[in-house]
Amino acid sequence: MQAPQIIIDNRERNLEIINGLEQSGAALTFAQLPVGDYILSDRICIERKTSSDLEGSIINGRLFEQLERLKASFEKPMMIIEGNGFRLGSNVILGTALKIYVDYGIPILWSESSLETADILSAISRREQEHKSHEPRLVGLKKAHSEDEWQLLILSSIPGVGTKLAKNMLKHFKNIRNIVIADVEELTKIDKIGKKKAERIYEILNTNYESAKE
C-alpha cells in the first residue's frame, strides 16, 4: 500500500501532530480547507478540537454551525476532542457530545494528546485508503449542484449563519442580492438575527476588500 495522503488545514499546524503523521509515513499536503481540519479520504473529514477549543465554540455558538457545514460537505464527518480538564460542567460536555452524535450523526473520538490524535488520524487514513477510490480531495462527496444549494453554501460560510438561518434569510429576501443591499434593520426582521448579528452580517457583506490595495 502506498503512503496514505492527508490534507491538513494550513491554519491547524500542530507540530506534534504533523511530526507524528510524518513519522507514520503519511504524505501531507497543506491547504486552506473550507470545512474541518484534516481530510483523510473523499468521504471522511475530521474536525479537531482541544478541550478549550470545544468550550470556546460552545460558548460563542460556532460549534454547531461548523458541524452543519462539515456534514453538508462530507459523507462521513468525524470529530476528535483532544485533552481533558474541562472548565464547563460535565453535564454541559456530555449534553454537547450527545447532541453532536444524536442530532448530527457525527461520531466523536476522544484523544489524550496530540500524539494520540496523530495515531488516530494515521490509522483512519490507512484504513480508508486501502482502496484508491477513497483518496482524499478538497471537496467531499456532497456537492452543490443547484442554484439553491450554492446560495445556501455561500450564506452559511458567513460567521454566525448556519444552514437553517441561511434558508430563513433566502425565504425572506428571495435572493443573495437582496440580502447584500439590506440594511441592519431589515436583517433583524429575520428570526434569530439580533442587532449585533445583523451588524456583523452587514459589515462582512459591505466592507471593502482591503487586499485590493496591495
Protein Blocks (a to p, Z undefined) as FASTA:
>chain_A
ZZddddddfklccfklmmmmmmnopacdddddfbdjbdfbfkbccddddfklmmmmmmno
pmmmmmmmmmmmpmbdcdddedehifbdfklmmmmmmmmmmmnopacdddfbfklmmmmm
mmmmmmmmmpmklcccfbdfbdcfbfklmmmmmmmmpghiafklmmmmmmmnopaklmmm
pcfklmmmpghiafklmmmmmmmmmgccfklmZZ
